[in-house]
Amino acid sequence: MSLEVDKDKLIHWLQELIRIPSVTGNEEAISKYVSQELQKMGYRPQVKENNVYIEVGKEKKSLLLNAHLDTVDVGGEWMHEPFEATTEKGKIFGRGASDDKGNIAAMLEIARLIKDKSLNGRLVFTFTTGEEFGTKLEAKGSYLLSQFLKADKALVLEPQTDVEDNKINIIYGCRGIENILVRIKGKGSHTGYPERGVNAISKAVEVLTELEKVDFHTVKAESQEIKTICMPIRVNGGADIFLVPDKCEIMVHCRTAPEDSMIFDQVDSVCREICGDNYEIENLYSAPGYIENTDDPLVDIIRQEAKRFNYTTQNRFAGGRIDASIFKAIGNMPSFCMGVGNREQMHLVDEYITVEEFITCSEILKNVIFAYFS
Ligand SMILES: [Zn+2]
């Protein structure tokens, strides 16, 4: 199959998608739009809590393709209206232009191109909600869908192209997240007689200092070492200025290396060592990280198809958390991430996508899908 993507359709879809605001938690309108467009092509999309999906073709080889419907908030002062999709000097501006509506448009175009063609396998399209931060793991669309939609592999689409360098990043893993809240109990006393009290803030400082010395979980990925990052992100405590503080809360934010199952116990044991029984500890948020072997035929296909359009590829371990980790952890599908859209543009004010790259990378993506099923 050598059908080329239709530039006008891609641009039309992208502009329409940008014009439907879909900040996390408000995905209903965009969900309706995506299902209507799929219906117009003759599909019967399924919708679950604003997550849209279709399954095309029959078993044998299978692949799940995902893009997220939500965006981060507008934030800051824009030169271009965030929901108007204005075009200027070869760029389309708007919230979500790169993250992740270019990929939604590309998926719609692929769905259109494969309609009524015989596919040598089964392709699952998922358009999911709640990807951006602030959403509990269990409330994410990817969490919901990956419980019952299965495929041999998942390809999660995010803006992962370095446009200036003609380079497509292939993400093969990311760190997980643990937010651990520690409530340290001290003993209040007159500040003139500090020996009668226990200063909870001083205890917190000791805990944080000790945490810096812990040898956290590390994994080797390609040529780099991925280590768990652990840092205090919020401290709350103290009392009246004449009182030795009797309480201090610290929020420890951890970016965990894949398969780190020790982090909570490590933080807990530092607290116990310093505070004895005088603390409470709670895990407020937990999301898995993951790592994939890059010696995978799908990675080879992406590399080959990119090369045909003079794009290079680079295997990369993601800085932030990506939904590929959920398709892996919950859906048990080996997962990679790539996609159209400029990696540098994610979440920025005056976010844009470069039209030329958008079209070329949509073509590359379409070719990757066709090559996977050939
Ligand atoms: Zn995104």
Boltz pocket constraint, residues with backbone or C-beta under 6 A from the ligand:
constraints:
  - pocket:
      binder: B
      contacts: [[A, 68], [A, 70], [A, 99], [A, 100], [A, 131], [A, 157], [A, 158], [A, 159]]
      max_distance: 6.0
